[in-house]
């Protein structure tokens, strides 16, 4: 009789000890609603209106709310080198799909964006701005983020192929390459750390 009680007690104790190890969901994943990172960087654009490249800055955020799915928002302004006054400004938002490799160290992603683009024109003879017109734009792209530490991510590259609708005569298709750094807010469940 005592042996049965000892066996049952040991079996119950073994289950109680093993239960946390076989728990189906980690505390980070169960408690977080979304992952947010925000950053900025440098952009180089081939504007499709002239042979010169435009250079400037961009700001972005990534909000990942499901496994591998999220949204990205961007603001970018690239300028013609002096003495020109032409520039492109874009405001974009859209879905993105990402994967993680090497314990979250590498995160390649693809994205589809929709937004508004502003093009500032100049008079070729006087270099005086003559128009500042806005167009609807769509873009497709992708890139690679690398985790520097638990809070800092390096955007190694981000490529976008944009389509500006309504730009005379048949729209334009600028291409933009960017790189930058972002701060990751909140729990770090996307990037587990080996112990």
Buried (B, 14 or more C-beta within 10 A) or exposed (E): EEEEEEEEEEEEEEEEEEEEEEEEEEEBEEEBEEBBBBBBBEBBBBBBBEEEEBEBBBBBBBBBEEEEEBBBBBBBBBBBEEEBBBBBBBBBEBEBEBEBEEEBEBBBBEBBBEBEBBBBBBEEEEEEBEEEEEBBBBBBBBBBBBBEEEBBBBBEBBBBEBBBEEBEEEBBBBBBBBBBBBEBBBBBBBBEEEE
